[in-house]
Every structure is written in structure tokens, then in C-alpha cells.
Amino acid sequence: MFGALGQALNETLHVVQKLSDWRARALEFEQEIQKAVIGQARVVRLVTICIFARGHVLIEGDVGVGKTTLLRAVSRALGGDFARVEGTVDMMPSDILYHTYLGEDGRPRVDPSELLRHAETLPVFFFNEINRARPQVHSLLLRLMAERSVSAFNRVHHFPYLNVFADRNMVEREETFELPAAARDRFFMEILMAAPDDEEARRRLVFDPAFHDTETLLERVSPGTLDYRETPAVARAIQTHVRSSEALERYVLNLWRALVDPSSAGVSLPDVDLDSLVKGGASPRGLAALVRAARVRAWLEGRDYLIPEDVRDVFIEVMAHRIFVDPIHALRSDDIVKRLCRAAFDATPVP
């Protein structure tokens, strides 16, 4: 019996040490990315959480704020490949999987796409302007996100290390196809990436020639700071090792109640009928994603237990896009949902 207890203790100590070592590397990973992307510490932290929670990301932001540079830096720091596809109105699902061209002999050729060629070594796949692509394309992407596999060339291709990142064209509405609620719910987080507020960061981005050459800029990032091949195992260890108290669990469940039935939870918003506001969303899958993200945040902060701040810090990025409101609020749904989330914080006692 004592031998079994000793073995279990040794295994626990081994996991603790491994997670401590990986935390140091994760913090170094963030520092490497910030060599290429300045003024975005919050965004970098959220992306790091998504990587170790094994979640896909919808990045919101204006053009030219550095989304592609961020993701290429992430891929380089992970030591893996990077693949990107551009959404277009005439895009078909096969365009993600196949590349067609005429060979030197004039005959048509069909080759695997960049996505398929790098399936086993691809930690970052970026779908640019996803809302320019048709719903049929979205359907294929959702399978890739949910199962990390697709069927092509008469076999199933697996993507064991993949994180999908996408952004939307938020300026032009013509020839775009808005993501349905179920599709948005598949994204682990929606992260806003705006131009930095810091004046020094703004000055450097505009006047420092180093930030005008993306290729040279990315060379600052040390390749393979993290080994992308180990992230799935570390992600599982984090979820097992970071514990939650009964009080914390009640707090999360009370926040959930405040979202789905705000009136009964004492939530109030001026000039809003809360009895008819929320029409769906905030599902068990969403709350499970919230806890996964909070555990990774706790680990990055050096703790093996959750506190309310871990939950609150990632709450809006994980939950806001999963709450579907009455169509009368559609034009300002993002704003009103974020207000609802903050009101839920105010109405829910913190343990």
C-alpha cells in the first residue's frame, strides 16, 4: 500500500514540476511574441490561454492592426508551420483542401492544399475574412475545428496540434455571409485586437522602420520557444491539476444563472426588458470553456487553484459571443451582451 502511495506521490510531484517548467516557457513564449507585436500584452495573454486550453479563436479588429503578424509570430514561437487562406465570395469548400493547376504537359493537376500538406506540423491555421466565404465553407471549417480532421484524397487527415484562428471583415457588408450563432459558439474565444492605446507603442509602430518590414520583424522571435507537439499533453495536465473549491463552483453556476435568467438573479439594465432579452446560448459547453480558460489563466499566474478573478478575467471573451439576444437588439447585440455580463458580475456575490 505504501509503495502505491509513494508512486502516486512521485507521479504528482513529476506533474507539478513539469507544469512549473512549462509555465516558465509559456511566459517566455509571450515575451517572444511581444518582440514582434507591441502594445498587445492582453491579446497575447488571451492567445496563450487559448493555445493551452486547445481552443479556436475569432479575432476581431480593424485592418492593419497586426493580426497576421501576431499569428505568424505565434506559429514561429511554437516551432510549427503556418497556413493561411483568404475568404472570398466564390470560394468553395474544396479550395481549403485542394490546389488545382495545369501541369507542364497541359493536363489538369490536383494537389493537396497547404493545410493538408502540413497537417501533422500545423499549430496555427488562419482563415482571413471568414465572413466573405459561403456557409458551405463554414461547415467544413466547423468540422475541422470540432474534430481536428477532414476527409480528402480518399482518406481522413488528422490535425493533432491545430488551433484555428479567423477574423471577419467588419467594415464592408456587401458580399459577406455573417456567421450563424452555432458557428460562433464553436470558437473558444472572441478576442478584440485594436490599435494600442500606449503613445510610445503608437509612435514606434508608425516611425520605427523595424515595424515596417514584417519578415525582418518576425526574425526577432526565437523559433520553437514552445514545442507545439507537447501542448496537448500539457493542456490535459493543467485541467487535471488546477482545482476548484465548492465556493468557486457555486460562483460560476450563479453567474450562469444570471446570464440565462437575469431577472431572477437580480440583474438590472436600464431601459432593457431582461425577461425577453436572452433567447439562447450560454450553454454547458460555453461554461465548460469558461472553466478551461480560467484554469489556464490560474496556471499562468502561478497557482494550482481557481479564484474568482480567473473567471472574471476571461469571462467576456469566452461567454459574450455565446449569448443570443432578441432580434430587436441585433444591431447592438455585442454591446448589450457585454453590459449584461458586467451586470451579472455586479449582481453575483463573490466568494
Protein Blocks (a to p, Z undefined) as FASTA:
>chain_A
ZZmmmmmmmmmmmmmmmmmmmmmmmmmmmmmmmmmmghilmmmmmmmmmmmnopacdddd
dehiopmmmmmmmmmmnopacddddddfkbcfklmmpccdddfkopacddddfklmmmmm
cfbdcdehkllpcfklmmmmmmmmmnopaceehiacddfkbccdddddfkbmghpacddf
klmmmpmbacdddddfblklmmmmmmmmklmmmklmmmmpcghkbafklmmmmmmmmmmm
mccdfklmmmmmmmmmmmmmmmlnopacehiafklmpnggjifklmmmmmmmmmmmmmmn
opabdcfklmmmmmmmmmmmmpccdfklmmmmmmmmmmmmmmmmmmpccZZ
